[in-house]
């Protein structure tokens, strides 16, 4: 079987599905990953073969310009708190501009995606729901389409997104025209099923044809730092991370790690900062109990940590959950806020409101992560729930059955 993966251009959308791609290869199937140039290196380092397409459109640059426009309009980053204060038509206008970015990706890649799908004779497409060219290519070529998730189903429940339940009469006209250009019929749903590594306790209800499977943490390549094995293990260790794109998308005002460090200064726990290089460069002199590690994947670091404080990214949230680590989340964006809310509902973490959380609140949250027995027990239950799900290897027959 030839399996063509079609992730969104953001690494955080690809990394969760990389273990499933590896499971397909281990079962003897061929795998290719259709990506835009920014994701080529990420895919290669994960051990898979990328197929580069859509070089004419830079999604990150376009999105950054959109966010800068919003910054000029509203005077501050476009956070979940700000969105909640806007009139419904203003919120929908912002969502429409976000959808337009995804449509431009589809316009950039569709001809090459169709050409490769036909030339390579792919048997099935496994796609990110945000990769709008995937259902179009599957429709035109007549091969099965399967979706995979990287977050709770907020595209369906909170945003409204073509191909994920959105009524066709609400589709953007540019997307309708793109489908018509290739003779494809717009429909509310396309995927034969959706492969979902989010456990029931964190997922939203109502996902059609959901196929749950175990989240296997993969956060990119790296090495084991000396502090994890050459040095004595501290009595308690807290990881602080801020993802790979959060600061780029919210601006320096949204980089809250200095506030976290201020709150944790003087703690008897060792604080390990796992930051992107640009974020690490923003820090000044650090307290004596703070360490910085570079190039260490979270799936390597977190099994040796007792708690984590982070920005709410899906990969970070699930990796910590899979490791049984209690979490405190300072989420700015609406989709990240949903991750934090679901985690708090499960009792395995704390959803902190950035605008109302100062250093003293962060210290209190950290103490709760380390000391609250109920919270820590819930984190262990969440870990056990994830472990009970079928492994990616057991999901490969699901794909085989679609061909």
C-alpha positions in Angstrom: 0.0 0.0 0.0 1.2 3.5 -0.8 0.3 6.0 1.9 0.5 9.7 1.1 0.5 11.9 4.2 -0.6 15.5 3.7 0.0 17.6 6.8 -0.4 21.3 7.3 2.7 23.4 6.8 3.2 23.9 10.6 5.5 21.4 12.3 3.1 21.1 15.3 0.5 19.6 12.8 3.0 17.0 11.5 4.8 15.7 14.5 1.8 14.0 16.1 1.3 11.8 13.0 4.9 10.9 12.4 4.7 7.7 14.6 1.7 6.6 12.5 3.7 7.1 9.3 6.5 5.0 10.9 4.0 2.3 11.8 2.9 2.2 8.2 6.5 1.7 7.0 7.1 -0.9 9.7 4.1 -2.9 8.3 5.8 -2.9 4.9 4.0 0.0 3.3 5.5 2.9 1.3 5.1 6.3 2.8 5.6 9.8 1.3 4.8 13.1 3.0 3.5 16.0 0.8 4.8 19.3 2.3 5.6 22.9 1.6 9.3 23.9 1.8 9.3 24.9 5.5 8.4 21.4 6.6 10.9 19.5 4.4 13.7 19.4 7.1 11.2 18.4 9.8 10.0 15.4 7.8 13.4 14.3 6.8 14.6 14.4 10.4 11.6 12.2 11.4 12.9 9.5 9.1 10.3 10.0 6.3 10.6 11.1 2.7 9.1 14.5 1.9 7.7 15.6 -1.5 8.1 19.3 -1.8 5.3 21.4 -3.4 3.6 24.7 -3.1 6.8 26.7 -2.9 5.0 29.8 -4.3 3.1 30.6 -1.0 4.7 31.2 2.4 1.9 30.6 4.9 3.9 31.7 8.0 4.8 35.1 6.4 1.2 35.6 5.3 -0.1 34.7 8.7 2.4 36.9 10.5 1.3 39.9 8.3 -2.3 39.1 9.2 -1.5 39.1 12.9 0.4 42.3 12.6 -2.6 43.9 10.9 -4.8 42.8 13.9 -2.2 44.1 16.2 -2.4 47.6 14.6 -6.2 47.4 14.7 -6.7 46.3 18.3 -3.4 47.5 19.9 -2.5 44.1 21.3 -2.0 40.5 20.2 -5.1 38.6 19.0 -5.6 36.4 22.1 -8.6 34.4 23.2 -9.4 37.1 25.8 -9.5 39.8 23.0 -11.6 37.6 20.7 -14.2 37.3 23.5 -14.7 41.0 23.6 -15.3 41.5 19.9 -18.7 41.7 18.2 -19.7 38.4 16.4 -19.2 39.9 13.0 -15.6 41.0 13.9 -14.8 37.5 15.2 -16.2 35.9 12.0 -14.2 38.4 9.9 -11.0 37.2 11.7 -11.9 33.6 11.1 -12.6 34.3 7.5 -9.1 35.7 7.1 -7.6 32.7 8.8 -9.5 30.4 6.4 -8.3 32.4 3.5 -4.7 31.6 4.5 -5.6 27.9 4.3 -7.3 28.3 1.0 -4.1 30.0 -0.4 -2.1 26.9 0.7 -4.6 24.7 -1.3 -4.3 26.9 -4.3 -0.5 26.7 -4.1 -0.2 23.0 -3.8 -3.2 21.4 -5.6 -1.8 21.0 -9.1 1.5 19.4 -7.8 -0.4 17.3 -5.2 -2.6 15.9 -8.0 0.3 15.3 -10.2 2.3 13.4 -7.5 -0.8 11.5 -6.3 -1.3 10.2 -9.9 2.4 9.7 -10.7 3.2 7.8 -7.5 -0.2 6.0 -7.7 -1.0 6.6 -4.1 -3.6 4.2 -2.6 -4.8 6.5 0.3 -4.3 10.0 1.5 -4.0 10.7 5.3 -4.4 14.4 5.8 -4.6 17.2 8.3 -8.2 18.6 8.1 -6.7 22.1 7.5 -5.0 20.9 4.3 -7.8 21.7 2.0 -6.1 20.4 -1.1 -6.2 16.9 0.3 -10.0 16.3 -0.1 -9.9 17.9 -3.5 -7.1 15.7 -4.7 -8.8 12.6 -3.2 -12.1 13.5 -5.0 -10.5 14.1 -8.3 -8.3 10.9 -8.2 -11.0 8.7 -6.6 -8.8 7.5 -3.8 -9.8 7.3 -0.1 -9.2 10.1 2.3 -8.6 9.8 6.0 -8.2 12.7 8.4 -6.0 12.9 11.5 -6.3 15.3 14.4 -3.7 17.3 16.3 -6.1 19.0 18.7 -9.6 18.7 20.2 -12.1 19.1 17.4 -12.3 22.9 17.6 -12.5 23.3 13.8 -15.9 21.7 13.9 -17.2 23.1 17.3 -15.6 26.6 17.5 -14.3 27.8 14.2 -16.3 26.2 11.3 -14.2 24.8 8.6 -14.8 23.4 5.1 -14.8 19.6 4.9 -15.2 19.3 8.7 -18.9 19.6 9.0 -19.3 23.2 7.6 -22.5 23.4 5.4 -21.5 24.0 1.8 -23.5 27.2 1.6 -21.1 28.7 4.1 -18.0 27.8 2.2 -15.8 30.7 1.0 -16.5 31.5 -2.6 -12.8 31.2 -3.5 -12.8 27.6 -2.3 -16.0 26.7 -4.1 -14.4 28.0 -7.3 -11.2 26.0 -6.7 -13.2 22.8 -6.3 -15.3 23.7 -9.4 -12.1 24.3 -11.4 -11.2 20.6 -11.0 -14.8 19.3 -11.3 -15.1 18.3 -7.6 -18.3 18.7 -5.6 -18.1 20.6 -2.3 -19.5 18.5 0.6 -19.7 19.0 4.4 -17.5 15.9 5.1 -15.0 14.0 3.0 -13.0 11.7 5.3 -13.9 8.1 5.6 -12.8 8.3 9.2 -10.7 10.5 11.5 -7.7 9.1 13.3 -7.7 10.7 16.8 -4.9 10.4 19.3 -6.7 12.6 21.8 -8.2 10.6 24.7 -11.9 10.7 25.4 -11.4 12.9 28.5 -9.7 15.6 26.4 -11.6 15.4 23.1 -14.9 17.1 22.3 -17.9 15.0 21.5 -19.6 14.4 18.1 -16.7 13.6 15.8 -18.0 11.4 12.9 -16.3 8.1 12.3 -13.7 8.7 15.0 -11.0 6.1 15.3 -9.1 6.6 18.6 -5.6 5.5 18.9 -2.7 6.0 21.3 -0.6 9.2 21.2 3.0 8.2 21.0 5.1 11.3 21.8 7.5 12.5 19.1 8.7 16.1 19.4 11.5 16.0 16.9 15.1 14.7 17.1 17.6 15.6 19.7 20.0 14.3 22.4 19.8 13.5 26.1 21.3 16.4 28.0 23.9 15.9 30.7 21.5 17.2 33.4 19.3 14.2 32.9 22.0 11.5 33.5 25.4 12.9 34.5 24.1 14.9 37.4 22.2 13.8 40.5 18.4 14.0 40.1 17.0 16.9 42.0 14.2 16.2 44.4 11.7 18.1 42.2 12.0 19.3 38.6 9.6 21.6 36.7 9.8 22.0 32.9 8.9 25.4 31.3 8.4 25.5 27.6 6.8 27.9 25.1 6.5 25.8 21.9 8.1 26.6 18.6 5.8 29.3 17.1 3.9 30.9 19.9 6.1 34.0 20.2 6.3 34.4 16.5 2.5 34.5 16.3 1.7 36.6 19.3 4.8 38.9 19.3 7.1 39.6 22.3 4.2 40.7 24.4 2.9 37.1 24.3 6.2 35.6 25.6 5.3 35.0 29.2 8.3 32.9 30.3 10.0 35.8 32.1 6.9 36.1 34.2 7.0 32.3 34.9 10.7 32.5 35.9 10.0 35.4 38.2 7.3 33.3 39.9 9.5 30.3 40.3 12.6 32.1 41.5 13.5 30.8 44.9 11.6 27.6 44.5 13.3 24.5 45.8 12.6 22.8 42.5 15.0 22.8 39.6 13.5 24.7 36.7 14.4 23.5 33.2 13.7 25.8 30.3 13.1 24.0 27.0 12.8 26.9 24.6 13.3 27.6 20.9 16.6 29.4 20.3 14.9 32.8 19.6 13.0 32.6 22.8 16.0 31.6 24.8 17.8 34.7 23.5 15.1 36.9 25.0 16.1 36.0 28.5 18.4 37.9 30.7 20.2 36.7 33.9 18.5 33.7 35.3 18.0 32.7 38.9 20.3 30.0 40.4 17.6 27.3 40.2 16.9 27.7 36.5 18.6 25.6 33.8 18.3 26.0 30.0 18.4 23.0 27.7 18.6 23.3 23.9 17.7 20.6 21.4 16.1 18.3 23.9 12.7 16.9 22.7 10.0 17.0 25.3 9.4 13.2 25.0 13.0 12.9 26.3 12.8 15.6 29.0 9.3 15.2 30.5 9.7 11.6 31.9 12.3 13.1 34.2 10.1 16.1 35.3 7.5 16.4 38.0 5.5 19.2 36.5 5.3 21.5 33.4 4.2 25.0 32.7 3.6 25.9 29.0 1.7 27.8 26.4 -0.9 25.1 25.6 0.2 23.6 22.3 -1.4 20.3 21.4 1.9 18.4 21.1 3.1 19.8 24.5 -0.2 19.0 26.1 -0.4 15.4 24.9 3.2 14.7 25.5 2.9 15.8 29.1 -0.3 13.8 29.4 1.3 10.7 28.0 4.2 11.1 30.5 1.8 11.5 33.4 3.0 15.0 34.2 0.6 17.6 35.8 0.4 20.8 33.7 -0.3 24.5 34.2 -1.2 26.2 31.0 -1.0 29.9 30.2 -2.8 29.9 26.8 -3.2 33.1 24.8 -4.7 31.8 21.5 -8.3 30.4 21.4 -7.4 26.9 20.2 -4.7 26.7 22.9 -7.2 27.9 25.5 -9.4 25.0 24.5 -6.6 22.5 25.2 -6.1 24.1 28.7 -9.9 24.0 29.4 -10.2 20.3 28.5 -7.1 19.5 30.6 -8.6 21.3 33.6 -11.9 19.5 33.1 -10.1 16.2 33.3 -8.5 17.4 36.6 -5.0 16.8 35.2 -3.9 20.4 34.9 -4.6 24.1 35.6 -5.9 26.5 33.1 -4.4 29.9 34.0 -5.7 33.2 32.5 -2.6 35.1 31.3 -4.2 38.5 31.9 -5.0 37.7 35.5 -2.0 35.6 36.4 1.0 37.2 38.1 4.3 35.7 39.4 2.7 34.9 42.8 -0.2 33.0 41.0 2.4 31.1 39.0 4.2 30.1 42.2 1.0 28.9 43.7 0.1 26.9 40.6 3.5 25.3 40.6 3.2 24.3 44.2 -0.2 22.7 43.4 1.3 20.8 40.5 3.9 19.4 42.9 1.8 18.8 46.0 -1.9 18.4 45.1 -2.6 14.7 45.3 -5.9 14.8 43.4 -4.3 16.7 40.6 -1.3 14.3 40.4 -3.6 11.3 40.5 -5.7 12.7 37.7 -2.6 13.2 35.6 -1.7 9.5 36.2 -5.2 8.5 35.2 -4.9 10.4 32.0 -1.6 8.7 31.3 -3.3 5.3 31.8 -6.2 6.3 29.5 -3.7 7.1 26.8 -1.7 3.9 27.3 -5.0 1.9 27.0 -5.6 3.2 23.5 -4.6 1.0 20.5 -1.1 1.7 19.3 -0.4 3.2 15.8 0.7 -0.2 14.7 -2.9 -1.5 15.4 -4.3 1.4 13.3 -2.5 0.4 10.1 -5.2 -2.2 9.3 -7.8 0.5 9.5 -6.0 2.2 6.6 -5.6 -1.1 4.8 -9.3 -1.6 5.1 -10.0 1.7 3.3 -8.1 0.7 0.2 
